[in-house]
């Protein structure tokens, strides 16, 4: 009703408009270059409406960050929970890890991911809780999802991971560490990125004692013909 209290639908629409406007501005102008006044103008609402919902820029940025991370991690979480596959990958562990790692690297190299990370870094000194939020919502959630996946395959006897959380942490470090550094993400070409990703997954699978072929598209006979560190063919039963 005009001039009265907004309906629930209108309130949700305003909230969505504010979040979308804030996301656009934070990505384009960064944390320091964005103001709540600019967000209000971009969203087509009053400054009072924005302040009533978020109080300050820090809280608004935290909500944008939480929403974007949840969006990026949804396929990862879904794949870990669905032990039959996920992300369109096959049922075997190498297929899952290759698909998950490819998705994670793609997300980390997205311009919007880089922009948001810059915002986190810019605000971290004054608002350390934002950096803590990024770690909890991003890396820690990723680690829990991968740990769930590894634990499932360990229970099947396919790999040896006494500590699934630690193994998941190491897997994420192998796959994503170079791309936490923004210059590396910007410099690496697609071919170099893909070679490194594949090598990281294969190295991890060897480390946890996976006894099947670790590379994408490899057959069991291909795996048995691969040389070990001494140049001898691998003989796995």
Residue frames as a rotation matrix with the C-alpha (Angstrom) as fourth column:
UNK 1
0.581 0.814 0.000 0.00
0.814 -0.581 0.000 0.00
0.000 0.000 -1.000 0.00
UNK 2
0.016 -0.608 0.794 1.41
0.530 -0.668 -0.523 3.39
0.848 0.429 0.312 -1.03
UNK 3
-0.042 -0.137 0.990 2.81
-0.532 -0.835 -0.138 5.32
0.845 -0.533 -0.038 1.91
UNK 4
0.765 0.367 0.530 2.32
-0.642 0.366 0.673 2.40
0.053 -0.855 0.515 4.29
UNK 5
0.040 -0.735 0.677 4.35
-0.583 0.533 0.613 -0.56
-0.812 -0.419 -0.407 5.42
UNK 6
-0.290 -0.179 -0.940 5.71
-0.941 0.235 0.246 -2.53
0.177 0.955 -0.236 2.43
UNK 7
0.819 0.574 -0.010 4.31
-0.571 0.816 0.093 -5.99
0.061 -0.070 0.996 1.81
UNK 8
0.449 -0.658 0.604 6.50
-0.098 0.636 0.765 -9.04
-0.888 -0.403 0.221 2.38
UNK 9
0.535 -0.201 0.821 6.93
0.806 0.413 -0.424 -9.42
-0.254 0.888 0.382 -1.37
UNK 10
0.851 -0.204 0.483 7.94
0.053 -0.883 -0.466 -5.79
0.522 0.422 -0.741 -1.73
UNK 11
0.707 -0.605 0.366 10.39
-0.603 -0.245 0.759 -6.14
-0.370 -0.757 -0.538 1.15
UNK 12
0.374 -0.551 0.746 12.01
0.359 0.828 0.431 -9.18
-0.855 0.107 0.508 -0.47
UNK 13
0.678 -0.087 0.729 12.19
0.715 -0.153 -0.683 -7.38
0.171 0.984 -0.041 -3.82
UNK 14
0.862 -0.375 0.340 13.95
-0.396 -0.918 -0.009 -4.41
0.315 -0.127 -0.941 -2.22
UNK 15
0.542 -0.672 0.505 16.36
-0.365 0.353 0.862 -6.72
-0.757 -0.651 -0.054 -0.42
UNK 16
0.425 -0.343 0.838 17.18
0.720 0.689 -0.084 -8.47
-0.548 0.639 0.540 -3.69
UNK 17
0.819 -0.084 0.568 17.67
0.374 -0.673 -0.639 -5.15
0.436 0.735 -0.519 -5.48
UNK 18
0.783 -0.550 0.291 20.04
-0.614 -0.611 0.499 -3.95
-0.097 -0.570 -0.816 -2.76
UNK 19
0.392 -0.650 0.651 22.10
-0.010 0.705 0.710 -7.14
-0.920 -0.285 0.270 -2.85
UNK 20
0.505 -0.176 0.845 22.35
0.840 0.329 -0.433 -7.12
-0.202 0.928 0.313 -6.64
UNK 21
0.875 -0.177 0.451 23.29
0.010 -0.924 -0.382 -3.43
0.485 0.338 -0.806 -6.69
UNK 22
0.681 -0.642 0.353 25.87
-0.597 -0.207 0.775 -3.92
-0.424 -0.739 -0.524 -3.93
UNK 23
0.422 -0.518 0.744 27.39
0.435 0.836 0.335 -6.90
-0.795 0.183 0.578 -5.74
UNK 24
0.670 -0.138 0.729 27.77
0.695 -0.227 -0.682 -4.90
0.260 0.964 -0.056 -8.96
UNK 25
0.834 -0.319 0.451 29.37
-0.332 -0.942 -0.053 -1.95
0.441 -0.106 -0.891 -7.17
UNK 26
0.610 -0.643 0.463 31.72
-0.416 0.236 0.878 -3.98
-0.674 -0.728 -0.123 -4.97
UNK 27
0.432 -0.442 0.786 32.91
0.686 0.727 0.031 -5.92
-0.585 0.526 0.617 -8.02
UNK 28
0.608 -0.131 0.783 33.37
0.653 -0.479 -0.586 -2.78
0.452 0.868 -0.206 -10.11
UNK 29
0.496 -0.323 0.806 34.70
-0.280 -0.938 -0.204 -0.32
0.822 -0.125 -0.555 -7.51
UNK 30
-0.443 -0.699 -0.562 35.95
0.299 0.475 -0.827 -2.46
0.845 -0.535 -0.002 -4.65
UNK 31
0.076 0.447 -0.891 35.27
0.979 0.135 0.151 -2.12
0.188 -0.884 -0.428 -0.95
UNK 32
-0.501 -0.368 -0.784 36.80
0.616 -0.788 -0.023 1.34
-0.609 -0.494 0.621 -0.52
UNK 33
-0.999 0.030 -0.029 35.17
-0.041 -0.679 0.733 2.73
0.003 0.733 0.680 -3.66
UNK 34
-0.359 0.926 -0.117 31.64
0.400 0.266 0.877 1.72
0.843 0.268 -0.466 -2.71
UNK 35
-0.946 0.152 0.288 29.33
-0.324 -0.531 -0.783 3.62
0.034 -0.834 0.551 -0.36
UNK 36
-0.597 0.797 0.092 25.89
0.624 0.533 -0.572 2.78
-0.505 -0.284 -0.815 0.99
UNK 37
-0.023 0.563 -0.826 24.62
-0.264 -0.800 -0.538 5.94
-0.964 0.206 0.167 -0.65
UNK 38
-0.537 -0.249 -0.806 25.80
-0.831 -0.003 0.556 4.69
-0.141 0.968 -0.206 -4.04
UNK 39
-0.975 0.218 0.038 24.22
0.220 0.974 0.055 1.30
-0.025 0.062 -0.998 -3.38
UNK 40
-0.285 0.921 -0.265 20.90
0.374 -0.147 -0.916 2.95
-0.883 -0.360 -0.302 -2.53
UNK 41
-0.041 0.227 -0.973 20.98
-0.701 -0.700 -0.134 4.97
-0.712 0.677 0.188 -5.75
UNK 42
-0.792 -0.339 -0.508 21.92
-0.605 0.550 0.576 1.91
0.085 0.763 -0.640 -7.82
UNK 43
-0.892 0.451 -0.008 19.16
0.439 0.863 -0.249 -0.16
-0.105 -0.226 -0.969 -6.20
UNK 44
-0.535 0.714 0.451 16.52
0.025 -0.520 0.854 2.55
0.845 0.468 0.260 -6.58
UNK 45
0.394 0.620 -0.678 15.75
0.764 0.190 0.617 2.71
0.511 -0.761 -0.399 -2.86
UNK 46
0.790 -0.078 0.608 16.27
-0.298 -0.915 0.271 5.28
0.535 -0.396 -0.746 -0.14
UNK 47
-0.321 -0.946 0.042 19.43
-0.395 0.093 -0.914 5.46
0.861 -0.310 -0.403 1.95
UNK 48
-0.217 0.315 0.924 17.27
-0.973 0.003 -0.230 4.84
-0.076 -0.949 0.306 5.01
UNK 49
0.819 0.556 -0.145 16.13
-0.572 0.813 -0.110 1.52
0.056 0.173 0.983 3.52
UNK 50
0.358 -0.777 -0.517 19.72
-0.035 0.543 -0.839 0.35
0.933 0.319 0.167 3.02
UNK 51
-0.554 -0.609 0.568 20.83
-0.550 -0.245 -0.799 1.48
0.626 -0.754 -0.199 6.49
UNK 52
0.185 0.716 0.673 17.81
-0.980 0.183 0.075 -0.16
-0.069 -0.673 0.736 8.10
UNK 53
0.938 0.229 -0.261 18.76
-0.280 0.942 -0.182 -3.52
0.204 0.244 0.948 6.61
UNK 54
0.553 -0.795 -0.249 22.56
0.542 0.570 -0.618 -3.48
0.633 0.207 0.746 6.84
UNK 55
0.825 -0.142 -0.547 23.59
0.447 -0.427 0.786 -0.71
-0.345 -0.893 -0.289 9.27
UNK 56
0.342 -0.771 -0.537 27.01
-0.527 -0.631 0.570 -0.21
-0.778 0.088 -0.622 7.66
UNK 57
0.416 -0.235 -0.878 29.09
-0.889 0.098 -0.448 -1.09
0.191 0.967 -0.168 4.60
UNK 58
-0.659 -0.725 0.201 30.98
-0.752 0.638 -0.165 -3.84
-0.008 -0.260 -0.966 6.40
UNK 59
-0.362 0.598 0.715 27.80
-0.205 0.698 -0.686 -5.82
-0.909 -0.395 -0.130 7.03
UNK 60
0.669 0.610 -0.425 26.59
-0.520 -0.024 -0.854 -5.34
-0.531 0.792 0.301 3.48
UNK 61
0.046 -0.742 -0.669 29.93
-0.950 0.175 -0.258 -6.50
0.309 0.647 -0.697 2.05
UNK 62
-0.744 -0.306 0.594 29.88
-0.552 0.783 -0.287 -9.52
-0.377 -0.541 -0.752 4.36
UNK 63
0.146 0.884 0.443 26.44
-0.205 0.465 -0.861 -10.51
-0.968 0.034 0.249 3.07
UNK 64
0.673 0.014 -0.739 27.54
-0.736 -0.087 -0.672 -10.11
-0.074 0.996 -0.048 -0.55
UNK 65
-0.377 -0.912 -0.163 30.63
-0.902 0.401 -0.157 -12.18
0.208 0.088 -0.974 0.16
UNK 66
-0.564 0.224 0.795 28.63
-0.367 0.794 -0.485 -14.91
-0.739 -0.565 -0.366 1.91
UNK 67
0.516 0.856 0.009 26.11
-0.325 0.206 -0.923 -15.08
-0.792 0.474 0.385 -0.93
UNK 68
0.489 -0.383 -0.783 28.72
-0.854 -0.028 -0.520 -15.25
0.177 0.923 -0.341 -3.70
UNK 69
-0.630 -0.755 0.182 30.77
-0.777 0.612 -0.149 -17.93
0.001 -0.235 -0.972 -1.91
UNK 70
-0.248 0.628 0.738 27.63
-0.268 0.688 -0.675 -20.01
-0.931 -0.365 -0.003 -1.31
UNK 71
0.735 0.520 -0.436 26.79
-0.518 0.015 -0.855 -19.72
-0.438 0.854 0.280 -5.00
UNK 72
0.123 -0.787 -0.604 30.29
-0.927 0.126 -0.354 -20.78
0.355 0.603 -0.714 -6.07
UNK 73
-0.762 -0.539 0.360 30.49
-0.645 0.684 -0.341 -23.68
-0.063 -0.492 -0.868 -3.62
UNK 74
0.194 0.932 0.306 27.03
-0.835 0.321 -0.448 -25.12
-0.515 -0.168 0.840 -4.26
UNK 75
0.648 0.049 -0.760 28.23
-0.583 0.674 -0.454 -27.56
0.490 0.737 0.465 -6.97
UNK 76
-0.441 -0.884 -0.156 31.17
-0.490 0.383 -0.783 -28.62
0.752 -0.270 -0.602 -4.79
UNK 77
-0.623 0.270 0.734 28.97
-0.713 0.192 -0.675 -29.31
-0.323 -0.944 0.073 -1.77
UNK 78
0.471 0.876 -0.102 26.38
-0.825 0.397 -0.402 -31.09
-0.311 0.273 0.910 -3.89
UNK 79
0.349 -0.420 -0.838 29.01
-0.555 0.628 -0.546 -33.32
0.755 0.656 -0.014 -5.50
UNK 80
-0.723 -0.666 0.184 30.50
-0.515 0.343 -0.785 -34.25
0.460 -0.663 -0.591 -2.13
UNK 81
-0.389 0.659 0.643 27.11
-0.732 0.203 -0.650 -35.11
-0.559 -0.724 0.404 -0.67
UNK 82
0.752 0.618 -0.228 26.05
-0.615 0.534 -0.580 -37.07
-0.237 0.576 0.782 -3.76
UNK 83
-0.012 -0.866 0.499 28.48
-0.490 0.440 0.752 -39.96
-0.872 -0.235 -0.430 -3.59
UNK 84
0.427 0.205 0.881 27.32
0.551 0.713 -0.433 -41.27
-0.717 0.670 0.192 -6.96
UNK 85
-0.107 -0.507 0.855 28.99
0.968 -0.250 -0.027 -38.38
0.227 0.825 0.517 -8.72
UNK 86
0.548 0.311 -0.777 28.41
0.511 -0.860 0.015 -34.68
-0.663 -0.405 -0.630 -9.15
UNK 87
0.079 -0.465 -0.882 29.49
-0.474 -0.796 0.377 -31.86
-0.877 0.388 -0.283 -11.46
UNK 88
0.748 0.309 -0.588 28.74
-0.660 0.251 -0.708 -34.23
-0.071 0.917 0.391 -14.31
UNK 89
-0.281 -0.947 -0.155 31.68
-0.949 0.299 -0.104 -36.45
0.145 0.118 -0.982 -13.39
UNK 90
0.013 0.223 -0.975 31.90
-0.250 0.945 0.212 -40.21
0.968 0.241 0.068 -13.22
UNK 91
0.878 0.478 0.031 31.55
-0.175 0.261 0.949 -42.33
0.446 -0.839 0.313 -10.09
UNK 92
0.414 -0.778 -0.473 35.23
0.814 0.549 -0.189 -43.08
0.407 -0.307 0.860 -9.55
UNK 93
0.538 -0.228 -0.812 37.35
0.605 -0.566 0.560 -40.96
-0.587 -0.792 -0.166 -7.22
UNK 94
-0.603 -0.798 0.009 39.78
0.590 -0.438 0.678 -39.62
-0.537 0.414 0.735 -9.87
UNK 95
-0.394 0.526 0.754 36.85
0.740 -0.305 0.600 -38.48
0.545 0.794 -0.269 -12.00
UNK 96
0.670 0.678 -0.302 35.33
0.711 -0.471 0.523 -36.66
0.212 -0.565 -0.797 -9.05
UNK 97
0.290 -0.625 -0.724 38.57
0.564 -0.500 0.657 -35.00
-0.773 -0.599 0.207 -7.96
UNK 98
-0.719 -0.524 0.457 39.46
0.668 -0.338 0.663 -33.93
-0.192 0.782 0.593 -11.50
UNK 99
-0.043 0.789 0.612 36.01
0.719 -0.401 0.568 -32.40
0.694 0.465 -0.550 -11.98
UNK 100
0.758 0.334 -0.560 36.03
0.649 -0.472 0.597 -30.70
-0.065 -0.816 -0.575 -8.57
UNK 101
-0.071 -0.881 -0.468 39.55
0.629 -0.404 0.664 -29.34
-0.774 -0.248 0.583 -9.01
UNK 102
-0.647 -0.122 0.753 38.77
0.734 -0.367 0.571 -28.00
0.206 0.922 0.327 -12.47
UNK 103
0.387 0.878 0.283 35.70
0.676 -0.478 0.560 -26.23
0.627 -0.025 -0.779 -11.14
UNK 104
0.642 -0.170 -0.747 37.63
0.634 -0.430 0.643 -24.72
-0.431 -0.887 -0.168 -8.20
UNK 105
-0.473 -0.881 -0.037 40.42
0.666 -0.384 0.640 -23.40
-0.578 0.277 0.768 -10.42
UNK 106
-0.393 0.409 0.823 37.87
0.736 -0.397 0.549 -21.90
0.551 0.821 -0.145 -12.82
UNK 107
0.696 0.698 -0.169 36.14
0.642 -0.498 0.583 -20.11
0.322 -0.514 -0.795 -9.95
UNK 108
0.364 -0.629 -0.687 39.40
0.635 -0.372 0.677 -18.80
-0.681 -0.683 0.264 -8.50
UNK 109
-0.678 -0.695 0.239 40.41
0.623 -0.370 0.689 -17.33
-0.391 0.616 0.684 -11.85
UNK 110
0.202 0.829 0.522 37.10
0.939 -0.315 0.137 -15.54
0.278 0.463 -0.842 -12.46
UNK 111
-0.512 -0.378 0.771 37.39
0.271 -0.923 -0.273 -11.73
0.815 0.069 0.575 -12.52
UNK 112
0.379 0.723 0.577 34.60
-0.381 -0.446 0.810 -11.41
0.843 -0.527 0.107 -9.95
UNK 113
0.786 -0.184 -0.591 36.42
0.560 0.617 0.553 -13.76
0.263 -0.765 0.588 -7.56
UNK 114
-0.280 -0.958 0.066 39.57
0.878 -0.283 -0.385 -11.68
0.388 -0.049 0.920 -7.89
UNK 115
-0.290 0.240 0.926 37.58
-0.077 -0.971 0.227 -8.48
0.954 -0.006 0.300 -7.30
UNK 116
0.765 0.636 0.100 35.96
-0.173 0.053 0.984 -9.83
0.620 -0.770 0.150 -4.16
UNK 117
0.488 -0.659 -0.572 39.27
0.854 0.496 0.157 -11.09
0.180 -0.566 0.805 -2.81
UNK 118
-0.502 -0.640 0.582 40.71
0.511 -0.762 -0.397 -7.62
0.698 0.098 0.710 -3.32
UNK 119
0.171 0.670 0.722 37.80
-0.362 -0.639 0.679 -6.28
0.916 -0.378 0.133 -1.29
UNK 120
0.882 0.102 -0.459 38.51
0.326 0.572 0.752 -8.77
0.339 -0.814 0.472 1.48
UNK 121
-0.004 -0.980 -0.199 42.17
0.962 0.051 -0.267 -7.81
0.272 -0.193 0.943 1.53
UNK 122
-0.429 -0.141 0.892 41.36
0.184 -0.981 -0.066 -4.09
0.884 0.135 0.447 1.53
UNK 123
0.358 0.698 0.620 39.03
-0.523 -0.400 0.753 -4.42
0.773 -0.594 0.222 4.50
UNK 124
0.419 -0.136 -0.898 40.94
0.437 0.897 0.069 -7.08
0.796 -0.421 0.435 6.45
UNK 125
-0.655 -0.753 -0.064 43.04
0.431 -0.302 -0.850 -4.72
0.621 -0.584 0.522 8.58
UNK 126
-0.724 0.435 0.536 40.11
-0.615 -0.759 -0.214 -2.65
0.314 -0.484 0.817 9.79
UNK 127
0.318 0.899 0.301 37.57
-0.942 0.336 -0.007 -5.48
-0.107 -0.282 0.953 9.75
UNK 128
-0.711 -0.702 -0.040 39.40
-0.703 0.707 0.082 -8.79
-0.029 0.087 -0.996 10.38
UNK 129
-0.287 0.675 0.680 36.06
-0.213 0.647 -0.732 -10.53
-0.934 -0.355 -0.042 10.81
UNK 130
0.620 0.479 -0.621 35.51
-0.688 -0.048 -0.724 -10.21
-0.377 0.877 0.299 7.05
UNK 131
-0.216 -0.777 -0.591 38.70
-0.884 0.413 -0.219 -12.16
0.414 0.475 -0.776 6.35
UNK 132
-0.809 -0.027 0.588 37.58
-0.402 0.755 -0.518 -14.72
-0.430 -0.655 -0.621 8.93
UNK 133
0.240 0.966 0.092 34.21
-0.427 0.190 -0.884 -14.97
-0.872 0.172 0.458 7.18
UNK 134
0.428 -0.142 -0.892 35.89
-0.896 0.064 -0.440 -15.52
0.119 0.988 -0.100 3.81
UNK 135
-0.667 -0.736 -0.110 38.00
-0.698 0.670 -0.252 -18.31
0.259 -0.091 -0.962 5.30
UNK 136
-0.637 0.469 0.612 35.08
-0.265 0.612 -0.745 -20.00
-0.724 -0.637 -0.266 7.06
UNK 137
0.420 0.900 -0.118 32.59
-0.383 0.058 -0.922 -19.70
-0.823 0.432 0.369 4.20
UNK 138
0.553 -0.264 -0.790 35.17
-0.821 -0.010 -0.571 -20.42
0.143 0.964 -0.223 1.51
UNK 139
-0.332 -0.821 -0.465 38.12
-0.705 0.543 -0.456 -22.61
0.627 0.176 -0.759 2.38
UNK 140
-0.770 0.006 0.639 36.67
-0.541 0.525 -0.657 -24.30
-0.339 -0.851 -0.401 5.47
UNK 141
0.317 0.936 0.153 33.43
-0.599 0.322 -0.733 -25.24
-0.735 0.141 0.663 3.71
UNK 142
0.462 -0.242 -0.853 35.40
-0.793 0.319 -0.520 -26.50
0.398 0.916 -0.044 0.72
UNK 143
-0.620 -0.784 0.038 37.60
-0.693 0.524 -0.495 -28.54
0.368 -0.333 -0.868 3.04
UNK 144
-0.426 0.533 0.731 34.61
-0.543 0.496 -0.678 -30.12
-0.724 -0.686 0.078 4.76
UNK 145
0.627 0.693 -0.356 33.03
-0.682 0.269 -0.680 -31.04
-0.375 0.669 0.641 1.42
UNK 146
0.185 -0.647 -0.740 36.23
-0.725 0.418 -0.547 -32.63
0.663 0.637 -0.392 0.09
UNK 147
-0.730 -0.448 0.516 36.80
-0.684 0.480 -0.550 -34.41
-0.001 -0.754 -0.656 3.43
UNK 148
0.116 0.867 0.485 33.33
-0.641 0.439 -0.630 -35.95
-0.759 -0.238 0.606 3.17
UNK 149
0.739 0.120 -0.662 34.17
-0.655 0.357 -0.666 -37.22
0.156 0.927 0.342 -0.30
UNK 150
-0.223 -0.925 -0.308 37.55
-0.702 0.372 -0.607 -38.63
0.676 0.080 -0.733 0.75
UNK 151
-0.562 0.058 0.825 36.10
-0.734 0.425 -0.530 -40.28
-0.381 -0.903 -0.197 3.84
UNK 152
0.558 0.829 0.036 33.50
-0.676 0.479 -0.560 -42.05
-0.481 0.288 0.828 1.70
UNK 153
0.652 -0.348 -0.673 36.16
-0.486 0.489 -0.724 -43.54
0.582 0.800 0.150 -0.58
UNK 154
-0.501 -0.806 0.316 38.40
-0.763 0.239 -0.600 -44.39
0.408 -0.542 -0.734 2.37
UNK 155
-0.129 0.554 0.822 35.53
-0.751 0.487 -0.446 -46.41
-0.648 -0.675 0.353 3.86
UNK 156
0.865 0.414 -0.284 35.31
-0.490 0.569 -0.661 -48.27
-0.112 0.710 0.695 0.56
UNK 157
0.538 -0.738 0.406 38.98
0.265 0.606 0.750 -49.19
-0.800 -0.296 0.521 0.99
UNK 158
0.810 -0.178 0.559 40.09
0.556 -0.071 -0.828 -47.30
0.187 0.981 0.041 -2.13
UNK 159
0.171 -0.748 0.641 42.43
-0.078 -0.658 -0.749 -44.86
0.982 0.078 -0.171 -0.36
UNK 160
0.095 -0.226 -0.969 44.21
0.944 0.330 0.015 -44.51
0.317 -0.916 0.245 2.98
UNK 161
-0.263 -0.117 0.958 43.40
-0.032 -0.991 -0.130 -41.23
0.964 -0.065 0.257 4.74
UNK 162
-0.468 0.039 -0.883 43.64
0.823 0.382 -0.420 -41.50
0.321 -0.923 -0.211 8.55
UNK 163
-0.364 0.337 -0.869 42.61
0.418 -0.774 -0.475 -37.85
-0.833 -0.536 0.141 8.80
UNK 164
0.047 0.470 0.881 40.14
0.996 0.042 -0.075 -36.89
-0.072 0.882 -0.466 6.07
UNK 165
0.909 0.317 -0.270 40.13
0.325 -0.946 -0.015 -33.21
-0.260 -0.074 -0.963 7.05
UNK 166
0.188 -0.927 -0.325 43.90
-0.207 -0.361 0.909 -32.94
-0.960 -0.104 -0.260 6.87
UNK 167
-0.476 -0.334 0.814 43.95
0.631 0.514 0.580 -34.78
-0.612 0.790 -0.034 3.54
UNK 168
0.476 0.726 0.496 41.28
0.879 -0.372 -0.299 -32.44
-0.032 0.578 -0.815 2.19
UNK 169
0.785 -0.263 -0.561 43.33
-0.041 -0.925 0.377 -29.45
-0.619 -0.272 -0.737 3.33
UNK 170
-0.274 -0.956 0.109 46.38
-0.015 0.118 0.993 -30.80
-0.962 0.270 -0.046 1.52
UNK 171
-0.193 0.291 0.937 44.34
0.926 0.371 0.075 -31.49
-0.326 0.882 -0.341 -1.61
UNK 172
0.827 0.561 0.032 43.03
0.548 -0.792 -0.268 -27.93
-0.125 0.239 -0.963 -1.68
UNK 173
0.461 -0.738 -0.492 46.53
-0.223 -0.633 0.741 -26.57
-0.859 -0.232 -0.456 -1.15
UNK 174
-0.447 -0.642 0.624 47.91
0.414 0.470 0.780 -28.61
-0.793 0.607 0.056 -4.04
UNK 175
-0.065 0.538 0.840 45.14
0.996 0.087 0.022 -27.52
-0.062 0.838 -0.542 -6.40
UNK 176
0.710 0.623 0.327 44.44
0.646 -0.761 0.048 -23.93
0.279 0.177 -0.944 -5.41
UNK 177
0.346 -0.575 -0.742 47.55
0.677 -0.394 0.621 -22.47
-0.649 -0.717 0.253 -3.74
UNK 178
-0.666 -0.689 0.286 49.02
0.702 -0.448 0.553 -20.80
-0.253 0.569 0.782 -6.87
UNK 179
-0.389 0.595 0.703 45.70
0.558 -0.455 0.694 -19.14
0.733 0.662 -0.155 -7.65
UNK 180
0.552 0.411 -0.725 45.29
0.823 -0.407 0.396 -17.55
-0.132 -0.816 -0.563 -4.26
UNK 181
-0.361 -0.721 -0.592 48.08
0.374 -0.693 0.616 -15.34
-0.854 0.001 0.520 -5.56
UNK 182
0.597 0.750 -0.286 46.39
0.067 -0.402 -0.913 -12.97
-0.800 0.526 -0.290 -7.99
UNK 183
0.044 -0.605 -0.795 49.43
-0.876 -0.406 0.261 -12.43
-0.481 0.685 -0.548 -10.26
UNK 184
-0.834 -0.364 0.414 49.63
-0.183 0.892 0.414 -16.19
-0.520 0.269 -0.811 -10.87
UNK 185
-0.054 0.909 0.413 45.96
0.519 0.379 -0.766 -16.35
-0.853 0.173 -0.492 -11.80
UNK 186
0.676 0.346 -0.651 46.38
-0.237 -0.734 -0.636 -13.51
-0.698 0.584 -0.414 -14.27
UNK 187
-0.086 -0.847 -0.525 49.64
-0.893 -0.168 0.417 -14.72
-0.441 0.505 -0.742 -15.83
UNK 188
-0.625 -0.211 0.752 49.08
-0.065 0.974 0.219 -18.46
-0.778 0.088 -0.622 -16.28
UNK 189
-0.566 0.447 -0.693 47.71
-0.798 -0.083 0.597 -19.47
0.209 0.891 0.404 -19.66
UNK 190
0.472 0.865 0.169 44.89
-0.881 0.465 0.086 -22.01
-0.004 -0.190 0.982 -19.89
UNK 191
0.566 -0.288 -0.772 47.21
-0.174 0.874 -0.454 -24.83
0.806 0.391 0.445 -20.97
UNK 192
-0.553 -0.831 0.049 49.65
-0.175 0.059 -0.983 -24.26
0.814 -0.552 -0.179 -18.09
UNK 193
-0.351 0.525 0.776 46.79
-0.936 -0.211 -0.281 -24.03
0.016 -0.825 0.565 -15.61
UNK 194
0.693 0.688 -0.215 45.30
-0.698 0.715 0.038 -27.30
0.180 0.124 0.976 -16.83
UNK 195
0.191 -0.707 -0.681 48.64
-0.051 0.686 -0.726 -29.14
0.980 0.174 0.095 -16.78
UNK 196
-0.740 -0.506 0.443 49.28
-0.418 -0.170 -0.892 -28.06
0.527 -0.845 -0.086 -13.23
UNK 197
0.007 0.839 0.544 45.77
-0.998 0.040 -0.048 -28.98
-0.062 -0.543 0.838 -12.10
UNK 198
0.737 0.270 -0.620 46.01
-0.417 0.903 -0.102 -32.47
0.532 0.334 0.778 -13.56
UNK 199
-0.177 -0.900 -0.398 49.44
0.010 0.402 -0.915 -33.04
0.984 -0.166 -0.062 -12.04
UNK 200
-0.613 -0.017 0.790 48.22
-0.736 -0.352 -0.579 -31.88
0.288 -0.936 0.203 -8.62
UNK 201
0.449 0.860 0.243 45.29
-0.893 0.439 0.097 -34.33
-0.024 -0.261 0.965 -8.62
UNK 202
0.650 -0.245 -0.720 47.45
-0.139 0.893 -0.429 -37.22
0.747 0.378 0.546 -9.80
UNK 203
-0.484 -0.869 0.105 50.11
-0.206 -0.004 -0.979 -36.49
0.850 -0.496 -0.177 -7.17
UNK 204
-0.322 0.448 0.834 47.46
-0.946 -0.177 -0.271 -36.39
0.026 -0.876 0.481 -4.46
UNK 205
0.721 0.660 -0.212 45.92
-0.666 0.744 0.052 -39.69
0.192 0.104 0.976 -5.57
UNK 206
0.200 -0.739 -0.644 49.34
0.038 0.662 -0.748 -41.36
0.979 0.125 0.160 -5.46
UNK 207
-0.625 -0.528 0.575 49.92
-0.467 -0.337 -0.817 -39.92
0.626 -0.779 -0.036 -2.00
UNK 208
-0.101 0.669 0.736 46.73
-0.966 0.111 -0.233 -41.42
-0.238 -0.735 0.635 -0.56
UNK 209
-0.715 -0.368 0.595 47.48
-0.334 0.927 0.172 -44.80
-0.614 -0.076 -0.785 -2.09
UNK 210
0.429 0.877 -0.218 44.86
-0.634 0.121 -0.764 -44.90
-0.644 0.466 0.607 -4.82
UNK 211
-0.302 -0.608 0.734 45.52
-0.057 0.780 0.623 -48.09
-0.951 0.147 -0.271 -6.78
UNK 212
0.431 0.507 0.746 43.74
0.730 0.291 -0.619 -47.29
-0.531 0.811 -0.245 -10.02
UNK 213
-0.267 -0.498 0.825 44.53
0.891 -0.454 0.015 -44.92
0.367 0.739 0.565 -12.91
UNK 214
-0.172 0.120 -0.978 44.83
0.735 -0.645 -0.208 -41.38
-0.655 -0.755 0.023 -11.61
UNK 215
-0.897 -0.190 -0.399 44.77
-0.087 -0.809 0.581 -39.39
-0.433 0.556 0.709 -14.85
UNK 216
0.039 0.968 -0.247 41.61
-0.530 -0.189 -0.827 -38.43
-0.847 0.163 0.506 -16.68
UNK 217
0.639 0.347 -0.686 40.65
-0.768 0.234 -0.596 -40.91
-0.046 0.908 0.416 -19.35
UNK 218
-0.463 -0.868 -0.181 43.38
-0.862 0.488 -0.135 -43.39
0.206 0.093 -0.974 -18.38
UNK 219
0.571 0.602 -0.558 42.60
-0.461 0.797 0.389 -47.09
0.679 0.035 0.733 -18.39
UNK 220
0.847 -0.248 0.470 43.73
-0.340 0.427 0.838 -49.64
-0.409 -0.870 0.277 -15.85
UNK 221
0.666 -0.633 0.394 46.18
0.736 0.645 -0.207 -51.08
-0.123 0.427 0.896 -18.39
UNK 222
0.461 -0.491 0.740 47.62
0.152 -0.777 -0.611 -47.59
0.874 0.394 -0.283 -18.97
UNK 223
0.709 -0.138 0.692 48.11
-0.668 -0.446 0.595 -47.22
0.227 -0.884 -0.408 -15.23
UNK 224
0.841 -0.379 0.387 49.89
0.090 0.803 0.589 -50.56
-0.534 -0.461 0.709 -14.82
UNK 225
0.548 -0.644 0.534 52.25
0.801 0.220 -0.557 -49.64
0.241 0.733 0.636 -17.66
UNK 226
0.804 -0.246 0.541 53.31
-0.248 -0.966 -0.070 -46.37
0.540 -0.078 -0.838 -16.03
UNK 227
-0.054 -0.898 -0.437 56.86
0.389 0.384 -0.837 -46.38
0.920 -0.215 0.329 -14.61
UNK 228
0.780 0.200 -0.593 57.55
0.625 -0.203 0.754 -45.87
0.031 -0.959 -0.283 -10.94
UNK 229
0.879 -0.431 -0.203 60.16
-0.350 -0.874 0.337 -43.46
-0.323 -0.225 -0.919 -9.55
UNK 230
-0.027 -0.937 0.348 62.92
-0.250 0.344 0.905 -45.94
-0.968 -0.063 -0.243 -10.48
UNK 231
-0.370 -0.085 -0.925 61.66
-0.909 -0.174 0.379 -46.31
-0.194 0.981 -0.013 -14.05
UNK 232
-0.993 0.041 0.115 60.10
0.053 0.994 0.101 -49.74
-0.110 0.106 -0.988 -13.50
UNK 233
-0.450 0.893 -0.006 56.53
-0.186 -0.087 0.979 -50.51
0.873 0.442 0.205 -14.64
UNK 234
-0.496 0.390 0.775 53.98
-0.863 -0.127 -0.489 -50.32
-0.093 -0.912 0.400 -11.86
UNK 235
-0.659 0.325 -0.679 52.45
0.030 0.912 0.408 -53.66
0.752 0.249 -0.610 -10.94
UNK 236
-0.694 0.511 0.508 49.22
-0.698 -0.305 -0.648 -53.14
-0.176 -0.804 0.568 -9.09
UNK 237
-0.901 0.434 0.005 46.72
0.429 0.889 0.158 -55.90
0.064 0.144 -0.987 -8.50
